[in-house]
Amino acid sequence: MTTIVVVRKGDTAVIGADTLGTYGDQRESADFIKNASKLIRVDHSWLAVTGHAAMDMALRNIFQETSCRRSFKDVNDIYKTSLQLHAILKDHYFLRLDGDNGDEAFESMQVSLLIANAHGIFGVCSKRTVLEYTKFYAFGSGEQYALGAMHAVYDRETDPERIARAGLEAAVTFDTGSGTPVEVRRVTLKDAGAS
């Protein structure tokens, strides 16, 4: 349970997340958990993570490994990185697969990611679909609240951080799986033409 957001406007990209952890009905606030951040710095990119808390730890560990080749430059590079991540998670971090998958074509990576860097804002869904966003997006249990709030302010607000915070504030207000404090990071875009 979480809410993560990305926003692109002008020459800036912003990524943000709530910091609440949950285990069933138990809420674990950042007031009690020192490592509550859901944002991960990887080289010159910021990633925001949804999924099990152990996934955050696994990703941090994987990206600290110098042997893990990764690129978050564009959709194709991010897709290749997500394929490598999935293999590493299965082979070395005991990722539990979907079971019978039913009519699903691909195994789930059990995580969704948002990415912000100088090249833009991107999302990676659990089945490794990679999308590049032109304005904003959100994942997680509070994503509908965040998307609605960001949509409501995007055209009239010039600061992408305020847009991201509006989305996160709506999520932590209305979604039981998201909570304060929220955190955001800014990145300067190389090409601001798509916002």
Secondary structure, 3 states (H helix, E strand, C coil): CCEEEEEEECCEEEEEECCCEEECCEEECCCCCCCCCCEEEECCEEEEEEECHHHHHHHHHHHHCCCCCCCCCCHHHHHHHHHHHHHHHHHHCCCCCCCCCCCCCCCCCCEEEEEEECCEEEEECCCCCEEEECCEEEEECCHHHHHHHHHHHHCCCCCHHHHHHHHHHHHHHHCCCCCCCCEEEEEECCCCCCC
